[in-house]
Amino acid sequence: MTQVSIVIPMYNEERYLPRCIDSLLKQSFSDFELIFTDDGSKDNSVNIVKNYMKKYPKIKIFKQNHKGLGAARNLGAKHSSGKIMLMIDSDMVFDKDYVANLIRPIQDGKVIGTSHGTELVANKENLWARSWSLNRIPNPPKYCGQFRAILTNKFFEAGGLDNSKGYFTDVLPKAGLAKVIKNAVCYHNNPETLKEAFKHSIWVGSSFFKKKEELPIYLKNYKYHLLSGLLIFFLILAFFFYYKPFSMLFLPLILVIAIFLGLESFALKRLIKEKDLAYLFSIPLLYIIRFSGYFIGFTKEFFKHINKR
């Protein structure tokens, strides 16, 4: 019996698949199968995997129409034969000991599941990618809700993933919490253009509506930056009122400028740490794009809900 089944959903990931697969084939732990589940890709993703399959019999692929991340993971789980199942992404690259470190506490019988504790940026040569984040989990907690590895039978006992939650699909409430493993290191490819960032943010925004309890948690992380932007907005507004007649046409422009200046604290923090002047422009602009995408995604999902009633 295979010890580990690594389930990897993919949707138009031809840019990242070769590096992802190569890093998995070089793992120090080798008793695993790779199960790719194609979620209706329209690019060359399927052919890339099939080319690897000719040389590596441990690689398998299954297809479905575009149904979403959770459905793709559930499909892969149905075809898993391993005692332990890993749930990773096709745009990730992995340290050679990633699998070994992630599954060790499960093999020792200490926990039923784990999650990685260090996720860095794979495409940090791209300005927008590194402006998105360089370390997505800078101070990992001891436990989290997202499982990256879990006993396969416990995955099914928990009912699998709820595909309706969108971005927040990767949670198994009935399974409890996953132990975070700090030395399980992976690299994630962040959006490389503002268009990619905007599309991703719309998806996340729609997911906030589907799982509303996540929204206050997210807003809490940005409360000081949002408040500083609001303060700057009122200061600029007061300036316009005091020195010349105010036109409502200026309101959107003032708001954007205020948010931009309010978000400069993100940029200054990263600038001090990494000495990259481009952050003064890229980080505030990127966050405006992200906040706009979240708002649009949430609003679209809200009106969908209203129309169904």
VEXPA-665725 format. One record per residue (C-alpha): residue number from 1; residue in one letter; x, y, z. Coordinates in steps of 0.001 Angstrom, whole numbers, always signed. Example, Ala and Ser with C-alpha at 12.3 -4.5 7.8 and 13.67 -1.06 7.14 Angstrom:
BEGIN
REC    i  aa        x        y        z
REC    1   A   +12300    -4500    +7800
REC    2   S   +13670    -1060    +7140
This chain:
BEGIN
REC    i  aa        x        y        z
REC    1   M       +0       +0       +0
REC    2   T    +1275    +3462     -911
REC    3   Q    +2117    +5478    +2177
REC    4   V    +1123    +8889     +811
REC    5   S    -1222   +10198    -1879
REC    6   I     -426   +13742    -3001
REC    7   V    -3552   +15341    -4482
REC    8   I    -2917   +18330    -6755
REC    9   P    -5825   +20210    -8382
REC   10   M    -4976   +22301   -11421
REC   11   Y    -6728   +24893   -13529
REC   12   N    -4689   +26547   -16305
REC   13   E    -1363   +26147   -14493
REC   14   E     +964   +25360   -17407
REC   15   R    +3412   +28077   -16275
REC   16   Y    +4045   +26463   -12918
REC   17   L    +3467   +22713   -13334
REC   18   P    +6976   +21618   -14417
REC   19   R    +8681   +23214   -11389
REC   20   C    +5982   +21841    -9080
REC   21   I    +6307   +18277   -10395
REC   22   D   +10128   +18353   -10504
REC   23   S   +10312   +19468    -6862
REC   24   L    +7992   +16628    -5816
REC   25   L    +9964   +14021    -7748
REC   26   K   +13108   +15132    -5868
REC   27   Q   +11613   +14648    -2398
REC   28   S   +13686   +12808     +224
REC   29   F   +10545   +10764     +991
REC   30   S    +9595    +8760    -2099
REC   31   D    +6782    +6334    -1188
REC   32   F    +3969    +8394    -2684
REC   33   E    +1670    +8690    -5681
REC   34   L     +891   +11970    -7447
REC   35   I    -2781   +12432    -8260
REC   36   F    -3548   +15408   -10482
REC   37   T    -7158   +16500   -10838
REC   38   D    -7798   +18780   -13771
REC   39   D   -10598   +21273   -13100
REC   40   G   -11424   +21958   -16753
REC   41   S    -8118   +23551   -17846
REC   42   K    -8074   +25224   -21254
REC   43   D    -4286   +25473   -21583
REC   44   N    -1567   +22822   -21907
REC   45   S    -1703   +21645   -18267
REC   46   V    -3087   +18168   -19006
REC   47   N     -507   +17447   -21713
REC   48   I    +2333   +18479   -19396
REC   49   V    +1188   +15970   -16782
REC   50   K     +684   +13238   -19397
REC   51   N    +4261   +13725   -20606
REC   52   Y    +5522   +13095   -17063
REC   53   M    +3251   +10048   -16782
REC   54   K    +5167    +8331   -19619
REC   55   K    +8261    +8224   -17415
REC   56   Y    +6791    +8090   -13907
REC   57   P    +4057    +5469   -13269
REC   58   K    +3365    +6962    -9822
REC   59   I    +1670    +9944   -11556
REC   60   K    -2068    +9781   -12362
REC   61   I    -4544   +12286   -13711
REC   62   F    -8335   +12610   -13477
REC   63   K   -10549   +15214   -15100
REC   64   Q   -13744   +17088   -14342
REC   65   N   -15585   +20094   -15725
REC   66   H   -14729   +23398   -14041
REC   67   K   -16371   +22974   -10621
REC   68   G   -13901   +24596    -8248
REC   69   L   -10985   +23812    -5974
REC   70   G   -12881   +21826    -3346
REC   71   A   -14538   +19564    -5900
REC   72   A   -11168   +18920    -7540
REC   73   R    -9578   +17955    -4210
REC   74   N   -12524   +15688    -3371
REC   75   L   -12166   +13976    -6760
REC   76   G    -8489   +13301    -6078
REC   77   A    -9308   +11972    -2609
REC   78   K   -11695    +9396    -4116
REC   79   H    -8821    +7994    -6166
REC   80   S    -6269    +8032    -3333
REC   81   S    -4763    +4780    -2136
REC   82   G    -2365    +6213     +454
REC   83   K    -2808    +6042    +4208
REC   84   I    -1976    +9757    +4361
REC   85   M    -3252   +12334    +1880
REC   86   L    -1483   +15606    +1051
REC   87   M    -3486   +18524     -369
REC   88   I    -1203   +20972    -2161
REC   89   D    -1441   +23435    -5060
REC   90   S      -72   +23132    -8578
REC   91   D    +1571   +26577    -8440
REC   92   M    +3765   +25609    -5488
REC   93   V    +7402   +24462    -5326
REC   94   F    +8661   +22346    -2417
REC   95   D   +11762   +21982     -297
REC   96   K   +13233   +18463     -676
REC   97   D   +12181   +17472    +2870
REC   98   Y    +8705   +19017    +2647
REC   99   V    +6738   +15744    +2479
REC  100   A    +8914   +13984    +5070
REC  101   N    +8589   +16825    +7593
REC  102   L    +4868   +17263    +6990
REC  103   I    +3906   +13625    +7509
REC  104   R    +6311   +12689   +10351
REC  105   P    +3992   +13728   +13249
REC  106   I    +1143   +11808   +11573
REC  107   Q    +3293    +8688   +11143
REC  108   D    +4310    +8940   +14803
REC  109   G     +622    +8918   +15789
REC  110   K     +795   +12332   +17466
REC  111   V    -1815   +14081   +15280
REC  112   I    -4266   +13243   +12492
REC  113   G    -3155   +16100   +10254
REC  114   T     -640   +18868    +9673
REC  115   S     -101   +22097    +7751
REC  116   H    +3125   +23731    +6594
REC  117   G    +4540   +26604    +8628
REC  118   T    +6715   +28409    +6109
REC  119   E    +5340   +29576    +2755
REC  120   L    +7641   +31854     +739
REC  121   V    +7274   +33449    -2675
REC  122   A    +8512   +31347    -5593
REC  123   N    +8448   +34151    -8192
REC  124   K   +10025   +36923    -6143
REC  125   E   +11851   +38262    -9227
REC  126   N    +8477   +39744   -10247
REC  127   L    +7706   +43109    -8577
REC  128   W    +3967   +42479    -8188
REC  129   A    +4533   +38972    -6827
REC  130   R    +6912   +40102    -4104
REC  131   S    +4763   +43162    -3378
REC  132   W    +1874   +40760    -2718
REC  133   S    +3979   +39156      +21
REC  134   L    +7367   +37592     +576
REC  135   N    +6451   +35435    +3549
REC  136   R    +2777   +34566    +3787
REC  137   I    +3129   +32959    +7210
REC  138   P    +5747   +35069    +9075
REC  139   N    +4776   +33880   +12575
REC  140   P    +2959   +30568   +12211
REC  141   P     +611   +29520   +15016
REC  142   K     +832   +26068   +16585
REC  143   Y    -2420   +24979   +14953
REC  144   C    -4563   +26170   +12041
REC  145   G    -7780   +25206   +10240
REC  146   Q    -6192   +24362    +6875
REC  147   F    -4931   +20803    +6459
REC  148   R    -2085   +20112    +4048
REC  149   A    -1677   +16490    +5195
REC  150   I    -4252   +14278    +6896
REC  151   L    -5023   +10609    +7469
REC  152   T    -7121    +9679    +4453
REC  153   N    -9802    +7953    +6532
REC  154   K   -10123   +11079    +8719
REC  155   F   -10619   +13194    +5607
REC  156   F   -13629   +11083    +4621
REC  157   E   -14932   +10921    +8202
REC  158   A   -14953   +14745    +8165
REC  159   G   -17115   +14684    +5022
REC  160   G   -14503   +16003    +2611
REC  161   L   -14238   +19637    +1548
REC  162   D   -17177   +22021    +1175
REC  163   N   -16794   +23263    -2403
REC  164   S   -19300   +26091    -1840
REC  165   K   -16819   +28082     +300
REC  166   G   -14580   +29153    -2597
REC  167   Y   -11237   +30475    -1338
REC  168   F   -11983   +29086    +2146
REC  169   T   -12664   +25564     +899
REC  170   D    -9523   +24019    +2423
REC  171   V   -10967   +23644    +5914
REC  172   L   -12298   +20498    +7597
REC  173   P   -14240   +21729   +10665
REC  174   K   -15238   +18200   +11722
REC  175   A   -11587   +17100   +11717
REC  176   G   -10508   +19822   +14142
REC  177   L    -7218   +21685   +13680
REC  178   A    -3992   +20815   +11883
REC  179   K     -633   +20999   +13655
REC  180   V    +1606   +23589   +11963
REC  181   I    +5043   +22243   +11020
REC  182   K    +7566   +25087   +10848
REC  183   N   +10251   +23151    +8958
REC  184   A    +7840   +22095    +6179
REC  185   V    +8882   +24718    +3621
REC  186   C    +7178   +25501     +334
REC  187   Y    +7245   +28335    -2197
REC  188   H    +4077   +29768    -3705
REC  189   N    +3716   +31702    -6966
REC  190   N    +1918   +34995    -6322
REC  191   P       +7   +36953    -9011
REC  192   E    +2455   +38503   -11474
REC  193   T     +245   +41242   -12959
REC  194   L    -2379   +43646   -11627
REC  195   K    -4935   +41840   -13787
REC  196   E    -4128   +38509   -12122
REC  197   A    -4237   +40156    -8696
REC  198   F    -7619   +41736    -9471
REC  199   K    -9169   +38458   -10702
REC  200   H    -7851   +36587    -7661
REC  201   S    -9196   +39270    -5316
REC  202   I   -12666   +39107    -6883
REC  203   W   -12693   +35360    -6179
REC  204   V   -11597   +35934    -2576
REC  205   G   -14194   +38697    -2181
REC  206   S   -16998   +36406    -3339
REC  207   S   -15726   +33824     -846
REC  208   F   -16022   +36360    +1992
REC  209   F   -19757   +36410    +1310
REC  210   K   -19907   +32607    +1338
REC  211   K   -18038   +32447    +4640
REC  212   K   -18809   +35773    +6309
REC  213   E   -17063   +34913    +9580
REC  214   E   -13719   +35325    +7785
REC  215   L   -14388   +38966    +6837
REC  216   P   -14033   +40519   +10348
REC  217   I   -10813   +38520   +10870
REC  218   Y    -9391   +39899    +7628
REC  219   L   -10473   +43486    +8277
REC  220   K    -8960   +43343   +11766
REC  221   N    -5523   +42739   +10213
REC  222   Y    -5835   +45962    +8205
REC  223   K    -7761   +48161   +10623
REC  224   Y    -4950   +50654   +11299
REC  225   H    -4184   +51114    +7610
REC  226   L    -7852   +51552    +6725
REC  227   L    -8339   +54028    +9581
REC  228   S    -5279   +56028    +8554
REC  229   G    -6620   +56154    +4990
REC  230   L    -9983   +57368    +6311
REC  231   L    -8284   +60082    +8385
REC  232   I    -6270   +61293    +5379
REC  233   F    -9474   +61299    +3316
REC  234   F   -11204   +63692    +5722
REC  235   L    -8112   +65923    +5945
REC  236   I    -7923   +66273    +2152
REC  237   L   -11683   +66788    +1978
REC  238   A   -11440   +69583    +4574
REC  239   F    -8630   +71172    +2560
REC  240   F   -10757   +71239     -605
REC  241   F   -13741   +72695    +1230
REC  242   Y   -11671   +75400    +2887
REC  243   Y    -9673   +76673      -98
REC  244   K   -12153   +76381    -2963
REC  245   P   -15692   +75228    -3762
REC  246   F   -15829   +71466    -3583
REC  247   S   -17114   +69382    -6479
REC  248   M   -18460   +65866    -5938
REC  249   L   -16449   +64858    -9009
REC  250   F   -13315   +65074    -6883
REC  251   L   -14627   +62635    -4266
REC  252   P   -13475   +59353    -5904
REC  253   L   -10051   +60854    -6648
REC  254   I    -9645   +62083    -3077
REC  255   L   -10660   +58682    -1747
REC  256   V    -8109   +56858    -3905
REC  257   I    -5336   +59287    -2921
REC  258   A    -6220   +58923     +763
REC  259   I    -6228   +55128     +638
REC  260   F    -2950   +55179    -1303
REC  261   L    -1294   +57352    +1353
REC  262   G    -2831   +55318    +4153
REC  263   L    -1332   +52144    +2706
REC  264   E    +2159   +53631    +2430
REC  265   S    +2856   +52234    +5905
REC  266   F    +2923   +48767    +4296
REC  267   A    +5394   +50031    +1726
REC  268   L    +7629   +51810    +4258
REC  269   K    +7845   +48705    +6430
REC  270   R    +8947   +46582    +3484
REC  271   L   +11218   +49346    +2141
REC  272   I   +13143   +49502    +5415
REC  273   K   +13525   +45725    +5441
REC  274   E   +14337   +45080    +1783
REC  275   K   +15627   +48444     +462
REC  276   D   +13377   +48393    -2620
REC  277   L   +12104   +51884    -3539
REC  278   A    +9627   +50434    -6030
REC  279   Y    +7488   +49345    -3064
REC  280   L    +6484   +52978    -2430
REC  281   F    +4437   +52771    -5625
REC  282   S    +3694   +49065    -6112
REC  283   I    +2414   +48052    -2665
REC  284   P     -236   +50792    -2183
REC  285   L    -1442   +50356    -5783
REC  286   L    -1605   +46582    -5386
REC  287   Y    -3611   +46868    -2170
REC  288   I    -6064   +49282    -3798
REC  289   I    -6536   +46680    -6556
REC  290   R    -6991   +43947    -3948
REC  291   F    -9505   +45916    -1845
REC  292   S   -11425   +46848    -5014
REC  293   G   -11518   +43200    -6064
REC  294   Y   -12717   +42087    -2630
REC  295   F   -15500   +44672    -2722
REC  296   I   -16612   +43754    -6253
REC  297   G   -16511   +40023    -5514
REC  298   F   -18486   +40410    -2297
REC  299   T   -21054   +42698    -3995
REC  300   K   -21516   +40365    -6967
REC  301   E   -22112   +37418    -4647
REC  302   F   -24549   +39511    -2591
REC  303   F   -26689   +40342    -5648
REC  304   K   -26581   +36709    -6798
REC  305   H   -27965   +35755    -3399
REC  306   I   -30694   +38404    -3629
REC  307   N   -31745   +37288    -7112
REC  308   K   -32092   +33668    -5987
REC  309   R   -34549   +34581    -3260
